[in-house]
Amino acid sequence: MTGVIINTTFFIPEGKERGLKIWLRDRFIPAAMAAGFTAPHFMQVTTNVQPGMAVFALHLSHDSADAADAWLHGEGASVIGTEAELHGEDFLWIHSTLIPLDEEVL
């Protein structure tokens, strides 16, 4: 399998958005880009959000599903783990691997 998009959804308390954005800009995205990820897209999720929470999604593309998975479970997990330790239960995330199917429907 080649050509995947990794979606990472972050759940944080309202008021901590700025810190998340700084961490993504300064640590997570540069580490991912150094590992071969491209085309970062950062979005706010506005549906099904619990009161008092802010939810954001980050999409990163990679040419190799195997390399993307290895990074997510290696260095990526370490980068996120370090940030999570600072915030405890206030910092939640989930990864999803997406396989583009544009050519099948467009």
PyMOL commands that place a pseudoatom at each C-alpha (Angstrom):
pseudoatom trace, name=CA, resn=MET, resi=1, chain=A, elem=C, hetatm=0, pos=[0.000, 0.000, 0.000]
pseudoatom trace, name=CA, resn=THR, resi=2, chain=A, elem=C, hetatm=0, pos=[1.328, 3.446, -0.876]
pseudoatom trace, name=CA, resn=GLY, resi=3, chain=A, elem=C, hetatm=0, pos=[0.149, 6.996, -0.557]
pseudoatom trace, name=CA, resn=VAL, resi=4, chain=A, elem=C, hetatm=0, pos=[-1.635, 7.557, 2.743]
pseudoatom trace, name=CA, resn=ILE, resi=5, chain=A, elem=C, hetatm=0, pos=[-2.956, 10.482, 4.729]
pseudoatom trace, name=CA, resn=ILE, resi=6, chain=A, elem=C, hetatm=0, pos=[-2.546, 10.377, 8.471]
pseudoatom trace, name=CA, resn=ASN, resi=7, chain=A, elem=C, hetatm=0, pos=[-5.315, 12.161, 10.357]
pseudoatom trace, name=CA, resn=THR, resi=8, chain=A, elem=C, hetatm=0, pos=[-4.480, 13.047, 13.941]
pseudoatom trace, name=CA, resn=THR, resi=9, chain=A, elem=C, hetatm=0, pos=[-7.376, 14.496, 15.912]
pseudoatom trace, name=CA, resn=PHE, resi=10, chain=A, elem=C, hetatm=0, pos=[-6.523, 16.423, 19.068]
pseudoatom trace, name=CA, resn=PHE, resi=11, chain=A, elem=C, hetatm=0, pos=[-8.965, 17.045, 21.943]
pseudoatom trace, name=CA, resn=ILE, resi=12, chain=A, elem=C, hetatm=0, pos=[-7.996, 19.833, 24.353]
pseudoatom trace, name=CA, resn=PRO, resi=13, chain=A, elem=C, hetatm=0, pos=[-9.784, 22.094, 26.842]
pseudoatom trace, name=CA, resn=GLU, resi=14, chain=A, elem=C, hetatm=0, pos=[-10.922, 25.439, 25.456]
pseudoatom trace, name=CA, resn=GLY, resi=15, chain=A, elem=C, hetatm=0, pos=[-8.351, 28.101, 26.183]
pseudoatom trace, name=CA, resn=LYS, resi=16, chain=A, elem=C, hetatm=0, pos=[-5.373, 25.842, 25.381]
pseudoatom trace, name=CA, resn=GLU, resi=17, chain=A, elem=C, hetatm=0, pos=[-5.606, 26.190, 21.616]
pseudoatom trace, name=CA, resn=ARG, resi=18, chain=A, elem=C, hetatm=0, pos=[-2.646, 28.553, 21.320]
pseudoatom trace, name=CA, resn=GLY, resi=19, chain=A, elem=C, hetatm=0, pos=[-0.324, 26.122, 23.093]
pseudoatom trace, name=CA, resn=LEU, resi=20, chain=A, elem=C, hetatm=0, pos=[-1.386, 23.271, 20.808]
pseudoatom trace, name=CA, resn=LYS, resi=21, chain=A, elem=C, hetatm=0, pos=[-0.803, 25.370, 17.703]
pseudoatom trace, name=CA, resn=ILE, resi=22, chain=A, elem=C, hetatm=0, pos=[2.666, 26.436, 18.873]
pseudoatom trace, name=CA, resn=TRP, resi=23, chain=A, elem=C, hetatm=0, pos=[3.618, 22.832, 19.677]
pseudoatom trace, name=CA, resn=LEU, resi=24, chain=A, elem=C, hetatm=0, pos=[2.361, 21.608, 16.303]
pseudoatom trace, name=CA, resn=ARG, resi=25, chain=A, elem=C, hetatm=0, pos=[4.238, 24.376, 14.460]
pseudoatom trace, name=CA, resn=ASP, resi=26, chain=A, elem=C, hetatm=0, pos=[7.491, 24.081, 16.414]
pseudoatom trace, name=CA, resn=ARG, resi=27, chain=A, elem=C, hetatm=0, pos=[7.745, 20.352, 17.216]
pseudoatom trace, name=CA, resn=PHE, resi=28, chain=A, elem=C, hetatm=0, pos=[5.264, 17.893, 15.728]
pseudoatom trace, name=CA, resn=ILE, resi=29, chain=A, elem=C, hetatm=0, pos=[4.982, 19.114, 12.128]
pseudoatom trace, name=CA, resn=PRO, resi=30, chain=A, elem=C, hetatm=0, pos=[8.753, 19.693, 11.681]
pseudoatom trace, name=CA, resn=ALA, resi=31, chain=A, elem=C, hetatm=0, pos=[9.472, 16.204, 13.068]
pseudoatom trace, name=CA, resn=ALA, resi=32, chain=A, elem=C, hetatm=0, pos=[6.904, 14.683, 10.722]
pseudoatom trace, name=CA, resn=MET, resi=33, chain=A, elem=C, hetatm=0, pos=[8.206, 16.620, 7.713]
pseudoatom trace, name=CA, resn=ALA, resi=34, chain=A, elem=C, hetatm=0, pos=[11.760, 15.450, 8.491]
pseudoatom trace, name=CA, resn=ALA, resi=35, chain=A, elem=C, hetatm=0, pos=[10.405, 11.878, 8.344]
pseudoatom trace, name=CA, resn=GLY, resi=36, chain=A, elem=C, hetatm=0, pos=[8.999, 12.367, 4.839]
pseudoatom trace, name=CA, resn=PHE, resi=37, chain=A, elem=C, hetatm=0, pos=[5.470, 13.582, 5.528]
pseudoatom trace, name=CA, resn=THR, resi=38, chain=A, elem=C, hetatm=0, pos=[4.163, 16.361, 3.299]
pseudoatom trace, name=CA, resn=ALA, resi=39, chain=A, elem=C, hetatm=0, pos=[1.151, 18.610, 2.761]
pseudoatom trace, name=CA, resn=PRO, resi=40, chain=A, elem=C, hetatm=0, pos=[0.109, 19.450, 6.325]
pseudoatom trace, name=CA, resn=HIS, resi=41, chain=A, elem=C, hetatm=0, pos=[-3.471, 20.652, 6.696]
pseudoatom trace, name=CA, resn=PHE, resi=42, chain=A, elem=C, hetatm=0, pos=[-4.707, 21.881, 10.098]
pseudoatom trace, name=CA, resn=MET, resi=43, chain=A, elem=C, hetatm=0, pos=[-8.445, 22.197, 10.700]
pseudoatom trace, name=CA, resn=GLN, resi=44, chain=A, elem=C, hetatm=0, pos=[-10.847, 22.861, 13.544]
pseudoatom trace, name=CA, resn=VAL, resi=45, chain=A, elem=C, hetatm=0, pos=[-13.560, 20.263, 14.096]
pseudoatom trace, name=CA, resn=THR, resi=46, chain=A, elem=C, hetatm=0, pos=[-16.915, 21.928, 14.762]
pseudoatom trace, name=CA, resn=THR, resi=47, chain=A, elem=C, hetatm=0, pos=[-19.382, 19.029, 14.964]
pseudoatom trace, name=CA, resn=ASN, resi=48, chain=A, elem=C, hetatm=0, pos=[-20.014, 16.691, 17.890]
pseudoatom trace, name=CA, resn=VAL, resi=49, chain=A, elem=C, hetatm=0, pos=[-17.667, 18.624, 20.186]
pseudoatom trace, name=CA, resn=GLN, resi=50, chain=A, elem=C, hetatm=0, pos=[-18.234, 18.356, 23.915]
pseudoatom trace, name=CA, resn=PRO, resi=51, chain=A, elem=C, hetatm=0, pos=[-18.833, 21.650, 25.763]
pseudoatom trace, name=CA, resn=GLY, resi=52, chain=A, elem=C, hetatm=0, pos=[-15.601, 23.108, 27.077]
pseudoatom trace, name=CA, resn=MET, resi=53, chain=A, elem=C, hetatm=0, pos=[-13.457, 21.228, 24.558]
pseudoatom trace, name=CA, resn=ALA, resi=54, chain=A, elem=C, hetatm=0, pos=[-11.693, 22.312, 21.381]
pseudoatom trace, name=CA, resn=VAL, resi=55, chain=A, elem=C, hetatm=0, pos=[-11.068, 19.713, 18.692]
pseudoatom trace, name=CA, resn=PHE, resi=56, chain=A, elem=C, hetatm=0, pos=[-8.590, 19.975, 15.832]
pseudoatom trace, name=CA, resn=ALA, resi=57, chain=A, elem=C, hetatm=0, pos=[-7.506, 17.658, 13.022]
pseudoatom trace, name=CA, resn=LEU, resi=58, chain=A, elem=C, hetatm=0, pos=[-4.109, 17.561, 11.354]
pseudoatom trace, name=CA, resn=HIS, resi=59, chain=A, elem=C, hetatm=0, pos=[-3.682, 15.765, 8.018]
pseudoatom trace, name=CA, resn=LEU, resi=60, chain=A, elem=C, hetatm=0, pos=[-0.229, 14.758, 6.840]
pseudoatom trace, name=CA, resn=SER, resi=61, chain=A, elem=C, hetatm=0, pos=[0.499, 12.851, 3.632]
pseudoatom trace, name=CA, resn=HIS, resi=62, chain=A, elem=C, hetatm=0, pos=[3.176, 10.209, 3.116]
pseudoatom trace, name=CA, resn=ASP, resi=63, chain=A, elem=C, hetatm=0, pos=[4.166, 8.167, 0.070]
pseudoatom trace, name=CA, resn=SER, resi=64, chain=A, elem=C, hetatm=0, pos=[4.650, 5.004, 2.136]
pseudoatom trace, name=CA, resn=ALA, resi=65, chain=A, elem=C, hetatm=0, pos=[2.054, 3.550, 4.487]
pseudoatom trace, name=CA, resn=ASP, resi=66, chain=A, elem=C, hetatm=0, pos=[4.738, 1.417, 6.142]
pseudoatom trace, name=CA, resn=ALA, resi=67, chain=A, elem=C, hetatm=0, pos=[7.042, 4.383, 6.772]
pseudoatom trace, name=CA, resn=ALA, resi=68, chain=A, elem=C, hetatm=0, pos=[4.131, 6.496, 8.071]
pseudoatom trace, name=CA, resn=ASP, resi=69, chain=A, elem=C, hetatm=0, pos=[3.067, 3.742, 10.456]
pseudoatom trace, name=CA, resn=ALA, resi=70, chain=A, elem=C, hetatm=0, pos=[6.629, 3.187, 11.672]
pseudoatom trace, name=CA, resn=TRP, resi=71, chain=A, elem=C, hetatm=0, pos=[7.052, 6.902, 12.421]
pseudoatom trace, name=CA, resn=LEU, resi=72, chain=A, elem=C, hetatm=0, pos=[3.693, 7.138, 14.208]
pseudoatom trace, name=CA, resn=HIS, resi=73, chain=A, elem=C, hetatm=0, pos=[4.618, 4.238, 16.478]
pseudoatom trace, name=CA, resn=GLY, resi=74, chain=A, elem=C, hetatm=0, pos=[8.215, 5.387, 16.946]
pseudoatom trace, name=CA, resn=GLU, resi=75, chain=A, elem=C, hetatm=0, pos=[9.372, 9.003, 16.894]
pseudoatom trace, name=CA, resn=GLY, resi=76, chain=A, elem=C, hetatm=0, pos=[5.852, 10.384, 16.437]
pseudoatom trace, name=CA, resn=ALA, resi=77, chain=A, elem=C, hetatm=0, pos=[4.631, 8.559, 19.529]
pseudoatom trace, name=CA, resn=SER, resi=78, chain=A, elem=C, hetatm=0, pos=[7.604, 9.944, 21.450]
pseudoatom trace, name=CA, resn=VAL, resi=79, chain=A, elem=C, hetatm=0, pos=[6.916, 13.532, 20.333]
pseudoatom trace, name=CA, resn=ILE, resi=80, chain=A, elem=C, hetatm=0, pos=[3.235, 13.261, 21.259]
pseudoatom trace, name=CA, resn=GLY, resi=81, chain=A, elem=C, hetatm=0, pos=[4.015, 11.407, 24.483]
pseudoatom trace, name=CA, resn=THR, resi=82, chain=A, elem=C, hetatm=0, pos=[6.301, 14.181, 25.673]
pseudoatom trace, name=CA, resn=GLU, resi=83, chain=A, elem=C, hetatm=0, pos=[3.553, 16.762, 25.114]
pseudoatom trace, name=CA, resn=ALA, resi=84, chain=A, elem=C, hetatm=0, pos=[0.912, 14.537, 26.710]
pseudoatom trace, name=CA, resn=GLU, resi=85, chain=A, elem=C, hetatm=0, pos=[3.026, 14.180, 29.861]
pseudoatom trace, name=CA, resn=LEU, resi=86, chain=A, elem=C, hetatm=0, pos=[2.929, 17.958, 30.280]
pseudoatom trace, name=CA, resn=HIS, resi=87, chain=A, elem=C, hetatm=0, pos=[-0.872, 18.103, 30.145]
pseudoatom trace, name=CA, resn=GLY, resi=88, chain=A, elem=C, hetatm=0, pos=[-2.014, 14.758, 31.543]
pseudoatom trace, name=CA, resn=GLU, resi=89, chain=A, elem=C, hetatm=0, pos=[-5.649, 13.975, 30.884]
pseudoatom trace, name=CA, resn=ASP, resi=90, chain=A, elem=C, hetatm=0, pos=[-6.163, 17.407, 29.256]
pseudoatom trace, name=CA, resn=PHE, resi=91, chain=A, elem=C, hetatm=0, pos=[-4.386, 16.241, 26.080]
pseudoatom trace, name=CA, resn=LEU, resi=92, chain=A, elem=C, hetatm=0, pos=[-6.060, 13.498, 24.062]
pseudoatom trace, name=CA, resn=TRP, resi=93, chain=A, elem=C, hetatm=0, pos=[-5.481, 12.417, 20.488]
pseudoatom trace, name=CA, resn=ILE, resi=94, chain=A, elem=C, hetatm=0, pos=[-6.315, 9.674, 18.024]
pseudoatom trace, name=CA, resn=HIS, resi=95, chain=A, elem=C, hetatm=0, pos=[-4.631, 8.691, 14.754]
pseudoatom trace, name=CA, resn=SER, resi=96, chain=A, elem=C, hetatm=0, pos=[-6.453, 7.412, 11.671]
pseudoatom trace, name=CA, resn=THR, resi=97, chain=A, elem=C, hetatm=0, pos=[-4.821, 6.213, 8.470]
pseudoatom trace, name=CA, resn=LEU, resi=98, chain=A, elem=C, hetatm=0, pos=[-6.702, 7.278, 5.348]
pseudoatom trace, name=CA, resn=ILE, resi=99, chain=A, elem=C, hetatm=0, pos=[-6.181, 5.762, 1.905]
pseudoatom trace, name=CA, resn=PRO, resi=100, chain=A, elem=C, hetatm=0, pos=[-7.063, 8.185, -0.897]
pseudoatom trace, name=CA, resn=LEU, resi=101, chain=A, elem=C, hetatm=0, pos=[-9.640, 6.724, -3.302]
pseudoatom trace, name=CA, resn=ASP, resi=102, chain=A, elem=C, hetatm=0, pos=[-10.176, 9.780, -5.498]
pseudoatom trace, name=CA, resn=GLU, resi=103, chain=A, elem=C, hetatm=0, pos=[-9.538, 7.860, -8.706]
pseudoatom trace, name=CA, resn=GLU, resi=104, chain=A, elem=C, hetatm=0, pos=[-12.378, 5.450, -7.835]
pseudoatom trace, name=CA, resn=VAL, resi=105, chain=A, elem=C, hetatm=0, pos=[-15.079, 8.093, -7.536]
pseudoatom trace, name=CA, resn=LEU, resi=106, chain=A, elem=C, hetatm=0, pos=[-13.927, 11.327, -9.183]
for i in range(1, 106): cmd.bond("trace and resi %d" % i, "trace and resi %d" % (i + 1))
show_as sticks, trace
zoom trace
